């Protein structure tokens, strides 16, 4: 049995595996199959100040080795999260990462202040949702706006603050440096890549939102590359995600420099993916003489 | 409560062009399954599972039946599963039909590939159920013998009149309601058909439940992609087909 514990941005995780925001609800949905407490942490559905209804359907389209989604941050609002979901998750012995996704800087600051006053373990500031008209990627695609929102949220909370970055940018490294400079404790990447599918019979985009975020194994190499570049450019820890679907992918992502990993789309195909990854990592470590999973973080030997 | 597993397909039939009928041995699923629920089937090599409604449940034998149409490459892959092979499914999922007490009368309406879930629900009512099914033409007709074998009255409609009466299920439904009003109407099929059925049910003051479909992700209420507009207490919002449905009370659905 290898030691899978990681200390990420000052927070102890019993293992580095975290279902990504939006892919796992609030953890209840998969408890028919296994206890959510097996996982290292959970990044909950992106929360806004008030209830949000999301985009019209269809909100999903299959692609080669992936999928597009355009959910548009449907959620019950921060009060529902704090009153209903968080108390439930706090009984589960996992790190609870509260993902916040306000439409304005002020909304994000207000959300952070509310979460700061709660039992959530970490905040993940989503500045990269491709599916909303206000906020989301609009914050995360320029260094100055990414810096400004990080600064505002930083001032509202002393909880560990992780900023979730968009890959739909010229230089994700520059954005990562900008949020690090404003006091982010960690970065998570990548959010989905903006994509589109068209039904050639009807000439209509499959998504009612026309465009949506691409995730799944198709984006994995892009994510590994971006995690590697960012991990080499900043001194804060990186949470790597994008197309991870098995233990080998998770190990590869950690070798690229991720200290923790998130997964989303893979769960829709295989609901056991998060626990299989934990078991697979353990096995891999044992077979390869790795005593602590931390030994593999950033272990890639680039040419 | 739902399960995830790989279960043997014990019978496989092609019941019409591109339409397959699988019997699956899955005791743990059959035990808890309710009519109107669905199974979420993995298609090898494809990212997303395919939601397929449960056609019939045999709790004694520990089997369920699914009848599905090949719509694209994913369902084509599922149709390649052979008798004796394993099928990977998460099941049973969603909320099923409300079944009234014994002696109550039901009209069950299936349009095309919306017909399969009517088998299990009509079975609950036996001779107290009238099943109205509509298809494009004779070659697409399915499941009529199943309804007859379980004692249901059947009315068959085809768009081109090559089998049963020529016309839409809505005409048959109106004629049916003129004779006798049932206690409940169940419907599954294309959206335009459902809307028309719901209007007729409302006009006649009969409680109606409809089964909806939408492009789906997780199947268990986590990813929120399969949104459908509903209205409750005067407020419109997006519910989710996988968890809040697929069966909804007609008055909730915003078409």
Interface residues (C-beta under 8 A of the other chain):
Chain A: X22 X23 X24 X25 X29 X30 X32 X33 X45 X53 X54 X55 X56 X57 X58 X59 X60 X61 X62 X63 X65 X66 X67 X69 X71 X74 X206 X216 X217 X265 X267 X268 X269 X271 X272
Chain B: X1 X2 X3 X4 X42 X46 X47 X48 X49 X74 X90 X214 X215 X216 X217 X218 X219 X220 X221 X222 X223 X224 X225 X226 X227 X228 X229 X237 X238 X243
